[in-house]
């Protein structure tokens, strides 16, 4: 028995193995997720939906600016075969991060009042002007995380995630109590969290590379790195930006059509749905990206096997919990977070099944880059953007927020499923069989859960009204 246990756990004990890296990353993500679930009910009783709506707009601005200012070069750091090339990419990304901080600061000094009115975030007041600092710390943290992915130091990132989650949420709760739920508490908490993440990542080992980064810096090296990895701004950036923009479409459509409170309800529902996806994503995505980059050059059949194995396991992991929140979301949110958040639970019902495929895409999302098929990233994300925009536009035109988010969720589900299947096809996997099996599993699970809800409503007719 002991020999069998030792044999089964041998990959976990092998330093630097895929299994060990995955478990380390997963343990950190699980701790962050648990903290999120424990502290979120406290935050929802401090901050109203409108505050979450204001913060959602600010976060959308940071996400858009991050892509435009980094040109996604930092995501290329794990790919070079030599450390010298990777260091050049670090230097290039550092220059872009600092330069964008200066540029965005100048723009806000000149046009800040106009921008706040345009984004409808006047309630944030002067706190909106921390935007350049949020951008700087986030860009640098992404760069340092990419370096740790390259060097397989997943334990470092896991520890940083846990510490910064505790510090950031604690600060947000404390500031929210002091300001009686003003959205500035969410802004300050986010700023403190990003600053803590950057400092913790820097102090965890990257600072040892500072002397080499400084000593070898030259504008010629920076220009060469920009040219050698030009596919990232040419293909990865447009595709990633379109994907980010399509995810943020509800914020912009709902702000103009229904106001900050509805945006806050939607934003909160997405935040909760992102927790399980973030748990697996931060555990699997960097580890799988590093391993896929390695296997693509050395063992393509093994890459196919690993990808399909992870896809199936993520489907099994997500199908029940995300199915539950699809069917019972309004009940769960009302009980856990209070009556004013019940509608956010309804919104999760429109989006829950889409998030199952967003979860499985953690096994496929980076493969366009690994396979050097970045042009498909742009084309598929354009399809996703247009589908989502059409659904939201219909709902806003009819002034029906439920229809808008239902069409958004269904359109997203269909598109992301087709994108997943396309990537698996590029790897040479049996797509038709995989697709039919996936649809059958989802259909059976949804039918069972929906039947369970109908049965509960028949037995306890006053439950939902209560």
C-alpha positions in Angstrom: 0.0 0.0 0.0 2.8 2.4 1.0 4.6 1.6 -2.3 1.4 2.4 -4.3 0.9 5.7 -2.5 4.6 6.6 -3.1 4.2 5.7 -6.8 1.0 7.8 -7.1 2.5 10.8 -5.3 5.9 10.6 -7.0 5.1 13.3 -9.6 4.0 15.6 -6.8 7.4 15.2 -5.1 9.4 15.7 -8.2 10.7 19.3 -8.1 9.6 21.4 -11.0 7.2 18.8 -12.4 3.9 19.8 -14.0 2.0 18.1 -11.2 3.9 19.7 -8.4 3.7 23.2 -10.0 -0.1 22.7 -10.5 -0.7 21.7 -6.9 1.4 24.6 -5.6 -0.5 27.1 -7.8 -3.8 25.5 -7.0 -3.3 25.7 -3.2 -2.6 29.4 -3.3 -5.6 30.0 -5.5 -7.8 27.9 -3.3 -6.8 30.0 -0.2 -7.6 33.2 -2.1 -10.9 31.8 -3.2 -11.9 30.8 0.3 -11.0 34.2 1.6 -13.1 35.8 -1.1 -16.1 33.8 -0.2 -15.7 34.5 3.5 -15.3 38.2 3.2 -17.6 39.0 0.3 -20.8 38.8 2.4 -19.3 41.5 4.7 -18.4 43.7 1.8 -21.9 43.5 0.2 -23.4 44.8 3.4 -21.1 47.8 3.5 -21.0 48.8 -0.2 -24.3 49.3 -2.2 -24.6 48.1 -5.9 -24.0 51.7 -7.2 -20.5 51.7 -5.6 -19.7 48.5 -7.3 -20.9 50.0 -10.6 -18.5 53.0 -10.2 -15.6 50.7 -9.5 -16.5 48.5 -12.4 -16.1 51.4 -14.8 -12.7 52.3 -13.3 -11.5 48.7 -13.5 -12.6 48.6 -17.1 -10.5 51.7 -17.8 -7.5 50.1 -16.2 -7.9 46.8 -18.2 -8.2 48.7 -21.5 -5.2 50.9 -20.8 -3.1 47.9 -19.6 -3.4 46.2 -23.0 -2.8 49.4 -25.0 0.2 50.5 -23.0 2.0 47.1 -22.6 1.3 46.0 -26.1 1.1 42.5 -24.5 4.9 42.1 -24.6 5.1 41.0 -21.0 3.1 37.8 -21.9 6.0 36.8 -24.2 8.5 36.6 -21.3 8.1 32.8 -20.8 8.7 32.0 -24.4 12.4 32.8 -25.3 14.9 30.0 -25.1 17.6 32.2 -23.7 17.7 34.3 -20.6 19.2 37.1 -22.5 16.2 37.4 -24.8 13.8 37.3 -21.8 15.8 40.0 -20.0 15.4 42.2 -23.1 11.6 41.7 -23.0 11.7 42.6 -19.3 13.5 45.9 -20.2 11.1 46.7 -23.0 8.0 46.0 -20.8 9.4 48.1 -18.0 10.0 51.0 -20.3 6.4 50.8 -21.6 5.0 50.6 -18.0 6.8 53.7 -16.8 6.2 55.6 -20.0 2.5 54.9 -19.9 2.3 56.1 -16.3 3.7 59.5 -17.3 1.5 59.8 -20.4 -1.7 58.8 -18.6 -0.9 61.2 -15.7 -0.5 64.1 -18.2 -3.8 63.3 -20.0 -5.7 63.3 -16.7 -4.1 66.6 -15.6 -5.3 68.2 -18.9 -8.6 66.4 -19.5 -9.5 64.8 -16.1 -12.9 66.5 -15.6 -14.1 65.8 -19.1 -13.1 62.1 -18.8 -14.9 61.6 -15.5 -18.1 63.1 -17.1 -17.7 60.9 -20.2 -17.3 57.7 -18.1 -20.0 58.9 -15.6 -17.8 58.3 -12.5 -18.3 61.7 -10.9 -19.2 59.9 -7.6 -15.5 58.8 -7.3 -14.4 62.5 -7.1 -10.7 63.0 -6.8 -10.1 59.3 -6.2 -10.5 58.8 -10.0 -7.1 60.4 -10.3 -5.3 57.3 -8.8 -5.9 55.7 -12.2 -2.2 56.1 -13.4 -1.0 54.4 -10.2 -3.4 51.5 -10.5 -2.1 51.1 -14.1 1.5 51.3 -13.2 1.4 48.8 -10.3 -0.8 46.4 -12.4 1.5 46.5 -15.4 4.6 45.9 -13.4 2.9 43.0 -11.4 1.9 41.3 -14.7 5.5 41.6 -15.9 6.9 40.1 -12.7 4.3 37.3 -12.8 5.5 36.4 -16.3 9.0 36.2 -15.1 8.0 33.8 -12.3 6.1 31.7 -14.9 9.3 31.5 -16.9 11.4 30.4 -13.9 8.6 28.0 -12.6 8.5 29.8 -9.3 4.8 29.1 -8.8 5.1 28.8 -5.1 6.2 32.5 -4.9 3.2 33.7 -6.8 0.8 31.5 -4.7 2.1 33.0 -1.5 1.9 36.6 -2.9 -1.7 36.0 -3.9 -2.8 34.9 -0.5 -1.1 37.8 1.3 -2.3 40.5 -1.0 -5.9 39.1 -1.0 -6.0 39.3 2.8 -4.5 42.8 2.9 -6.5 44.2 0.0 -9.9 43.0 1.2 -9.2 43.9 4.8 -8.3 47.4 3.8 -11.4 47.7 1.6 -13.7 46.6 4.4 -12.0 48.9 7.0 -12.1 51.9 4.6 -15.7 51.1 3.7 -16.8 51.2 7.3 -15.1 54.5 7.8 -16.7 56.1 4.6 -20.1 54.4 5.0 -19.9 52.5 1.7 -18.5 55.3 -0.5 -17.0 53.9 -3.7 -13.7 55.5 -2.7 -13.2 52.5 -0.3 -13.2 50.1 -3.2 -10.7 52.3 -5.1 -8.3 52.6 -2.2 -8.6 48.9 -1.4 -7.8 48.0 -5.0 -4.8 50.5 -5.1 -3.4 49.1 -1.9 -3.9 45.5 -3.2 -2.0 46.3 -6.4 0.8 48.1 -4.6 1.2 45.2 -2.1 1.2 42.7 -5.0 3.9 44.6 -6.8 6.1 45.0 -3.7 5.7 41.4 -2.7 6.5 40.1 -6.2 9.6 42.3 -6.4 10.9 41.3 -2.9 10.3 37.6 -3.7 13.3 37.4 -5.9 13.1 39.4 -9.0 15.1 42.2 -7.4 18.1 40.0 -7.7 18.0 40.5 -11.4 18.0 44.3 -11.1 21.8 44.6 -11.5 21.8 42.6 -14.7 18.7 44.5 -16.1 20.4 47.8 -15.4 23.8 46.8 -16.6 22.7 45.2 -19.9 20.1 47.9 -20.7 20.4 49.6 -24.1 17.9 51.1 -26.5 19.2 48.8 -29.2 18.3 45.7 -27.1 14.9 47.1 -26.4 14.2 47.8 -30.1 15.4 44.3 -31.1 13.1 42.7 -28.5 10.2 44.8 -29.8 11.0 43.7 -33.4 11.7 40.0 -32.6 8.4 39.6 -30.8 6.3 41.9 -33.0 3.6 39.3 -33.4 2.4 40.1 -29.9 1.4 43.8 -30.7 0.4 42.8 -34.3 -1.8 39.8 -33.5 -2.0 39.0 -29.7 -2.8 42.6 -28.7 -5.7 43.2 -31.1 -7.2 39.8 -30.3 -6.8 40.2 -26.5 -8.0 43.8 -26.6 -11.1 42.8 -28.6 -11.7 40.0 -26.1 -11.3 42.4 -23.1 -13.6 44.9 -24.8 -16.3 42.3 -25.5 -16.2 41.2 -21.8 -16.7 44.9 -20.8 -19.5 45.6 -23.2 -22.2 45.1 -20.5 -20.6 47.8 -18.3 -20.8 50.4 -21.1 -24.2 49.3 -22.5 -25.8 49.0 -19.0 -24.3 52.3 -17.8 -26.0 54.2 -20.7 -29.2 52.2 -20.6 -30.0 51.4 -17.0 -27.6 53.3 -14.6 -24.9 52.6 -12.0 -27.0 50.3 -9.8 -27.7 47.8 -12.5 -24.0 47.9 -13.5 -23.1 47.2 -9.9 -25.4 44.2 -9.7 -24.0 42.8 -13.0 -20.4 43.6 -11.9 -20.9 41.8 -8.6 -22.5 38.7 -10.2 -19.5 38.5 -12.6 -17.1 38.9 -9.7 -18.6 35.9 -8.0 -18.6 33.8 -11.2 -14.9 34.8 -11.8 -13.9 33.3 -8.4 -14.0 29.6 -9.4 -12.6 30.5 -12.9 -9.9 32.5 -11.3 -9.1 29.7 -8.9 -8.4 27.3 -11.7 -7.1 29.9 -14.1 -4.4 31.2 -11.9 -3.4 27.6 -11.0 -3.6 26.0 -14.4 -3.0 28.8 -17.0 0.6 29.8 -16.2 1.7 26.2 -15.5 0.0 24.8 -18.6 1.4 27.7 -20.7 4.9 26.9 -19.7 4.4 23.2 -20.2 2.6 23.6 -23.6 5.4 25.8 -24.9 7.9 23.1 -23.9 5.9 20.1 -25.3 5.1 21.8 -28.6 8.8 21.6 -29.6 9.5 18.2 -28.1 6.4 16.0 -27.8 3.3 17.1 -29.7 1.3 13.9 -29.0 1.8 14.4 -25.3 0.6 18.0 -25.7 -2.7 16.7 -27.3 -3.2 14.2 -24.5 -2.5 16.8 -21.8 -4.8 19.4 -23.3 -7.7 17.0 -23.6 -7.2 15.6 -20.1 -7.3 19.1 -18.6 -10.3 20.1 -20.7 -12.3 17.1 -19.5 -11.3 17.6 -15.9 -12.3 21.3 -15.9 -15.6 20.4 -17.5 -16.3 17.9 -14.6 -15.1 20.4 -12.0 -17.3 23.2 -13.3 -20.5 21.6 -14.5 -22.2 21.1 -11.1 -21.3 24.3 -9.1 -21.8 26.6 -12.1 -25.0 24.7 -13.0 -26.3 25.2 -9.5 -25.6 29.0 -9.7 -27.3 29.0 -13.1 -30.5 27.5 -11.7 -30.5 28.7 -8.1 -28.6 32.0 -8.4 -31.4 34.3 -7.2 -32.0 32.2 -4.1 -28.3 31.9 -3.3 -27.5 35.6 -3.6 -30.5 36.7 -1.6 -29.6 34.3 1.3 -25.8 35.0 1.2 -25.6 38.7 0.5 -29.0 40.2 1.3 -32.2 41.1 -0.5 -30.7 44.0 -2.5 -28.4 41.6 -4.3 -31.1 39.1 -5.4 -31.1 40.6 -8.9 -27.4 39.9 -9.2 -28.3 36.3 -8.6 -30.7 36.4 -11.5 -27.9 37.8 -13.7 -25.7 34.9 -12.8 -28.4 32.6 -14.1 -28.0 34.1 -17.5 -24.2 33.7 -17.4 -23.5 30.6 -15.4 -23.4 28.1 -18.3 -21.2 30.4 -20.3 -18.7 30.3 -17.4 -18.4 26.5 -17.7 -16.9 27.0 -21.1 -14.8 29.9 -19.8 -13.5 27.5 -17.3 -12.6 24.9 -19.9 -10.9 27.5 -22.0 -8.2 27.7 -19.3 -6.9 24.5 -21.0 -7.0 26.0 -24.5 -6.8 29.8 -24.2 -3.0 30.1 -24.6 -2.7 27.5 -27.4 -3.2 30.0 -30.2 0.0 31.6 -29.0 1.8 28.3 -28.5 0.8 27.1 -32.0 1.8 30.5 -33.6 -1.8 31.0 -34.7 -2.3 34.5 -33.2 -4.4 35.6 -36.2 -7.1 33.2 -35.1 -7.2 34.9 -31.7 -8.2 38.2 -33.4 -10.8 36.6 -35.7 -12.5 34.5 -33.0 -12.6 37.4 -30.5 -14.1 39.7 -33.2 -16.9 37.1 -33.6 -17.4 37.1 -29.9 -17.5 40.9 -29.7 -20.0 41.3 -32.5 -22.3 38.5 -31.1 -22.3 40.1 -27.6 -22.8 43.6 -28.9 -25.8 42.5 -31.0 -27.5 40.8 -28.0 -26.9 43.8 -25.7 -28.1 46.3 -28.3 -31.4 44.4 -28.7 -31.9 44.4 -24.9 -31.1 48.1 -24.5 -33.2 49.1 -27.4 -36.2 47.3 -25.9 -35.2 48.6 -22.4 -35.2 45.1 -21.1 -32.1 44.3 -19.0 -33.0 40.7 -18.5 -33.2 40.1 -22.3 -29.9 42.0 -22.8 -28.0 39.8 -20.4 -29.7 36.6 -21.5 -28.7 37.2 -25.1 -25.2 38.2 -23.9 -24.9 35.0 -22.0 -26.2 32.7 -24.7 -24.2 34.3 -27.4 -21.0 34.1 -25.3 -21.7 30.5 -24.5 -22.0 29.5 -28.2 -19.0 31.5 -29.3 -16.6 30.3 -26.6 -17.6 26.7 -27.1 -16.9 27.0 -30.9 -13.6 28.7 -30.1 -12.6 25.8 -27.8 -13.5 23.3 -30.4 -11.5 25.1 -33.1 -8.4 25.1 -30.9 -8.8 21.4 -30.2 -9.2 20.8 -34.0 -5.9 22.6 -34.6 -4.2 20.2 -32.2 -5.7 17.3 -34.3 -8.1 16.0 -31.6 -11.5 14.3 -32.5 -13.6 17.5 -32.2 -17.1 16.1 -33.1 -16.9 13.4 -30.5 -15.7 15.8 -27.8 -18.4 18.4 -28.7 -21.3 15.8 -28.7 -20.1 14.4 -25.3 -19.8 17.9 -23.8 -23.3 19.0 -25.0 -24.9 15.8 -23.7 -23.3 16.2 -20.2 -24.4 19.9 -20.0 -28.0 19.1 -21.1 -28.4 16.2 -18.6 -27.0 18.3 -15.8 -29.2 21.3 -16.6 -32.4 19.2 -16.9 -31.7 17.5 -13.5 -31.1 20.8 -11.7 -34.1 22.5 -13.3 -36.2 19.6 -12.3 -34.9 19.8 -8.7 -35.8 23.5 -8.6 -39.3 22.9 -9.9 -39.7 20.1 -7.3 -38.6 22.4 -4.4 -41.0 25.1 -5.6 -43.9 22.6 -5.6 -43.1 21.4 -2.1 -42.4 24.8 -0.7 -44.5 27.3 -2.7 -43.7 30.3 -0.5 -39.9 29.7 -0.5 -39.0 32.1 -3.3 -41.3 34.8 -2.1 -39.6 34.7 1.4 
